[in-house]
Amino acid sequence: MNKIVLIILAIFIPPLAVYLKTHSGKDTLINLILCFLFWIPGVIHALWKVLM
């Protein structure tokens, strides 16, 4: 998938961006938990996974 699209998704819908990049349930679950705790850690985690 296009990296620019994934970056935009990582900002607005972090769990979806992580899932589309990694196809890993573990990483997506971690991101969901981070998003439920507070939005910013979820976005940072998603950007980290997308840009990695």
Buried (B, 14 or more C-beta within 10 A) or exposed (E): EEEEEBBEBBEEBBBBBBBBBBEEEEBBEBBBEBBEEEEEBBBBBBBEBBEE
